Amino acid sequence: MTEGVVSGDVAEDDAAARSSAGDPAVDAWRGLLVAHSRLVPGVEADLRAAGQVPLSWYDVLLELNAAPDRRLRMSELGQRTVLSRTRVSRVVDELATAGLAERQPDQADGRSSFAVLTPAGREALRRAWPVYRQAIHRQLTARLTPQQCRELAALLGLVIATDDLDPPVTIGG
């Protein structure tokens, strides 16, 4: 290829980048991804520095604590957390090894099992809560007013409340 001549793929990439510049939907999506990529490691680091459970453990412990009888089927737990199903299974195994949760077979369905919060798990959650709360404040809410926090929560609530998301769209054929 001679200098100054742009290949079709590069030209298409440039056109796509130009067409999305200033697009509020693309800007919102990018903002969400960048914020997530910066905030989550910050909260994780704060928990680690304070000697608390990892954020993935906290997420699972929190969901178990909020569940009736502090137990959930593994499939339900996978739906409630921000972790993949495979990762949830590994985290529950790690929590069980640490004595913070346990797996119990589902007597009604032998293919299924429950994750159950132990008293030690509740205590770990209680100890981590102030650090988690302060990390959220330091990483996010210190930069926003209470009204902005309410608005952000409401907007994100609209997004996550949609159970029937459209199927993926194929671009270019």
C-alpha positions, 0 to 999 in steps of 0.5 A: 500500500502506498503512503497516503492511501487508506485501506478500506478497513481503516477508513471504515474504522475512522468513519465509525469513530467519527459517526459515534463522536458526540453520540449521547448513547455512545458517550453514556456507554463509554462513561459507564465502562470507564467509571466501572473500570476505575471504581471497582478496583478502587473499592477492591483496593480499599477492602484489601488494604483494610484486611477485609474480604475481597469484593467478590466475596462481599457481593456473595455474602451480601446477597446471601444475607439479604435472602430468606433464611440467608440461603439461595440456590446457586442459580439464584445467587448467580442471577443476583450477583455481578459475577459469572455463574462459574465465578459464583461457584468458585467464590462459594467454594472459597467462602466455604473453605474459609467457613463463611458460607456452606453448600447444602444439597437441595433435597427436592432437586438433586441437581441443585444446591444451596449456598448458605451464609454461616454466622462467621460469614455474617460477622465478616460482612458486618466487619467489612461494611464500614470499609465498603461504605467508606470506599463507595464514598471515597470512590464515587459519592464524594464526587457527586451531590446527594441529588446526583447520586439519587439521579444516577441510581434512578437512571441505572435502575431503569437500565437494570430493571429491564428483563427483556433486553433486545437480542444483540444486533449484528452490524455489517452483515 
